[in-house]
Structures are given as C-alpha cells and as structure tokens.
Amino acid sequence: MTDRVLLITGASRGLGAATARLAAESGYVLALLARREESVAPLVTELGTDRALAVRADIGDWAAISAAVDRVLERFGRLDAVFANAGMSLDVSFFGNGGADPGQWQDMVRTNVLGPALTARATLPALAQTKGHLVITGSVAGRYPRKGNLYSATKWAVTGMAAGIREEAVGTGVRVTVIQPGITDTEILNAEQRTKPKMAPEDVARAVLYALGQPPGVDVNEIMLRPTGQVM
Ligand SMILES: NC(=O)c1ccc[n+]([C@@H]2O[C@H](COP(=O)([O-])OP(=O)(O)OC[C@H]3O[C@@H](n4cnc5c(N)ncnc54)[C@H](OP(=O)(O)O)[C@@H]3O)[C@@H](O)[C@H]2O)c1
C-alpha cells in the first residue's frame, strides 16, 4: 500500500511536532512546514529523511505556501491529509488596558485567519484527488467568547471557515475536521495560562489521529478537548 502523506503547518514545536511524531508512528510520511527550515530540520532527522521533509513557508504568504505545497507534491506525489495548525497568540485589550499594541494585531489575524485559509486553498485540489482530509486547529476560544480577546475572534473565524470548507467539499469525498483544544502546554501560553491546568501536546495529537483514523464514510466535524478543571 502507498504510504499516506500528511502535511503539517506549525510543525517546528508544540501541537504540530507532537502530531508529527504520533503520525509517523502510525505510518504517515510527513511534510513539515514552519517559517524556517532549520526549525523543523531536527524533527526530520529524528523521523528519518526518507519519511519526512522540511519545508519553509510563512502561511500568511500565498506565494510561499503554494510553492511549499508544490515542493511537497514534487517529492511525495500526493497529499492524503493536511493539519493546518500554525498559529500565534497576542494578549489584547480593546479598552487599551495593556496587551499588544494595535500595530501588532495584524500579524495575528494574518496568521490565524488568512494562514489556514491559504493553506486550505493551496492543498484542497490535491486532497480532492485522494479524497483526503483537512484538519484545522481552532481553539476552545473559537467556541466560547473570551473577554477582550482578538485571538478568540480569529479562532471563531476558523470554526466558521472549517464549516464553510466542509460545505464546499460535499461530493468530493474530502473530510474537514476542526480541533478545538483548551490550554495545552506549549510556547504559545502567556504567564497566566501557565498557572492553569494544562494538557500535553500529545493529548491533542491523539485527537488529530483519531479524526484521521476514521473510515472514509465518517467525517469527524469537530473535537473539543480541555484539561480537566479548565474554567471558561
Ligand atoms: N497551546 C494551546 O493552549 C492552544 C490552545 C488552543 C489552540 N491552540 C492553537 O494550536 C496551534 C499550534 O499552537 P501551539 O500551541 O503548538 O504553539 P507553538 O508551540 O507556539 O507553535 C506555533 C507553531 O506555529 C508556527 N507559526 C507561527 N506563525 C507562523 C507563520 N506565520 N507561518 C508559518 N508557521 C507559523 C510556528 O513555527 P515557527 O515559529 O517555527 O515558524 C510553530 O511551529 C495554534 O493554531 C494555536 O492557536 C493552542
């Protein structure tokens, strides 16, 4: 049987790297994307250069993400699954009570909203050929409003985007899953979040592999998982 190919954005650390390791154990060949090839190179060495490829791409840049996908297709010839996972977080106050300067807000909207949109656009034609699977990382913050939180708004956009793509995918055999994690122990957390109950990145990786492991007739629309005791 041909090895299934999984492309992961945000593969250099956190949820993306944990999912890459678990997917490799399940037999996937991996295309690992981050903004710098060097940041994913150690993971490629760990997984084996015959089983994994490091590709540089800023997901908010159409030319970069489409060229990266072309490179993956050149190397592996197919795409069976995509984990559109890369994202970032800034603390924001709409009243100006601290938080990031509004001049920085654009980066987060670009990365968290335009990023998965462009990743979807770049990969769905190839996924349609394999009746493949698009998994997008949202957040619990994309289901429950959070005080003064632009990050939450970007993740509400992801929830809507996944649903919209799923509607467009009807008849193609392509499945779309949005993973909505609660607080997970990665570099993205702020100091306050670090004091709260946290999941491990591997806990989220198992949810991704669960969705990917279902038979073709089952489209897991959404998985929300939170650390036990996380308060909304
Ligand atoms: N950890 C949590 O509690 C939590 C909860 C809910 C949702 N999430 C979501 O989970 C996803 C992964 O986050 P994480 O927790 O694993 O955080 P992380 O450890 O900070 O990892 C973020 C990843 O995104 C990549 N990235 C950031 N901006 C990028 C860009 N413009 N282009 C390409 N890659 C970019 C980073 O790669 P480089 O910097 O190496 O390029 C890195 O690999 C994000 O979408 C985040 O919003 C996390």
PDBQT file of the ligand as one rigid body, heavy atoms in Angstrom, charges set to zero:
ROOT
HETATM    1  N1  LIG A 301      -1.326  25.608  23.254  1.00  0.00    +0.000 N 
HETATM    2  C1  LIG A 301      -2.600  25.916  23.487  1.00  0.00    +0.000 C 
HETATM    3  O1  LIG A 301      -3.047  26.084  24.635  1.00  0.00    +0.000 OA
HETATM    4  C2  LIG A 301      -3.552  26.066  22.325  1.00  0.00    +0.000 A 
HETATM    5  C3  LIG A 301      -4.924  26.039  22.606  1.00  0.00    +0.000 A 
HETATM    6  C4  LIG A 301      -5.818  26.193  21.553  1.00  0.00    +0.000 A 
HETATM    7  C5  LIG A 301      -5.356  26.340  20.275  1.00  0.00    +0.000 A 
HETATM    8  N2  LIG A 301      -4.020  26.373  20.031  1.00  0.00    +0.000 N 
HETATM    9  C6  LIG A 301      -3.582  26.529  18.638  1.00  0.00    +0.000 C 
HETATM   10  O2  LIG A 301      -2.717  25.460  18.315  1.00  0.00    +0.000 OA
HETATM   11  C7  LIG A 301      -1.901  25.830  17.211  1.00  0.00    +0.000 C 
HETATM   12  C8  LIG A 301      -0.468  25.437  17.498  1.00  0.00    +0.000 C 
HETATM   13  O3  LIG A 301      -0.011  26.213  18.574  1.00  0.00    +0.000 OA
HETATM   14  P1  LIG A 301       0.983  25.649  19.691  1.00  0.00    +0.000 P 
HETATM   15  O4  LIG A 301       0.260  25.685  20.961  1.00  0.00    +0.000 OA
HETATM   16  O5  LIG A 301       1.615  24.385  19.220  1.00  0.00    +0.000 OA
HETATM   17  O6  LIG A 301       2.026  26.878  19.724  1.00  0.00    +0.000 OA
HETATM   18  P2  LIG A 301       3.584  26.986  19.434  1.00  0.00    +0.000 P 
HETATM   19  O7  LIG A 301       4.314  25.950  20.195  1.00  0.00    +0.000 OA
HETATM   20  O8  LIG A 301       3.920  28.412  19.648  1.00  0.00    +0.000 OA
HETATM   21  O9  LIG A 301       3.704  26.624  17.894  1.00  0.00    +0.000 OA
HETATM   22  C9  LIG A 301       3.228  27.513  16.890  1.00  0.00    +0.000 C 
HETATM   23  C10 LIG A 301       3.670  26.974  15.540  1.00  0.00    +0.000 C 
HETATM   24  O10 LIG A 301       3.127  27.824  14.528  1.00  0.00    +0.000 OA
HETATM   25  C11 LIG A 301       4.171  28.209  13.629  1.00  0.00    +0.000 C 
HETATM   26  N3  LIG A 301       3.888  29.528  13.057  1.00  0.00    +0.000 N 
HETATM   27  C12 LIG A 301       3.546  30.663  13.718  1.00  0.00    +0.000 A 
HETATM   28  N4  LIG A 301       3.351  31.648  12.847  1.00  0.00    +0.000 NA
HETATM   29  C13 LIG A 301       3.569  31.136  11.591  1.00  0.00    +0.000 A 
HETATM   30  C14 LIG A 301       3.503  31.643  10.284  1.00  0.00    +0.000 A 
HETATM   31  N5  LIG A 301       3.182  32.923  10.025  1.00  0.00    +0.000 N 
HETATM   32  N6  LIG A 301       3.788  30.806   9.248  1.00  0.00    +0.000 NA
HETATM   33  C15 LIG A 301       4.113  29.531   9.470  1.00  0.00    +0.000 A 
HETATM   34  N7  LIG A 301       4.181  28.974  10.690  1.00  0.00    +0.000 NA
HETATM   35  C16 LIG A 301       3.909  29.774  11.731  1.00  0.00    +0.000 A 
HETATM   36  C17 LIG A 301       5.430  28.176  14.489  1.00  0.00    +0.000 C 
HETATM   37  O11 LIG A 301       6.531  27.941  13.625  1.00  0.00    +0.000 OA
HETATM   38  P3  LIG A 301       7.852  28.844  13.559  1.00  0.00    +0.000 P 
HETATM   39  O12 LIG A 301       7.731  29.923  14.620  1.00  0.00    +0.000 OA
HETATM   40  O13 LIG A 301       8.957  27.872  13.825  1.00  0.00    +0.000 OA
HETATM   41  O14 LIG A 301       7.833  29.348  12.173  1.00  0.00    +0.000 OA
HETATM   42  C18 LIG A 301       5.177  26.974  15.373  1.00  0.00    +0.000 C 
HETATM   43  O15 LIG A 301       5.547  25.785  14.723  1.00  0.00    +0.000 OA
HETATM   44  C19 LIG A 301      -2.144  27.319  17.000  1.00  0.00    +0.000 C 
HETATM   45  O16 LIG A 301      -3.063  27.499  15.939  1.00  0.00    +0.000 OA
HETATM   46  C20 LIG A 301      -2.770  27.763  18.313  1.00  0.00    +0.000 C 
HETATM   47  O17 LIG A 301      -3.566  28.908  18.163  1.00  0.00    +0.000 OA
HETATM   48  C21 LIG A 301      -3.100  26.222  21.027  1.00  0.00    +0.000 A 
ENDROOT
TORSDOF 0
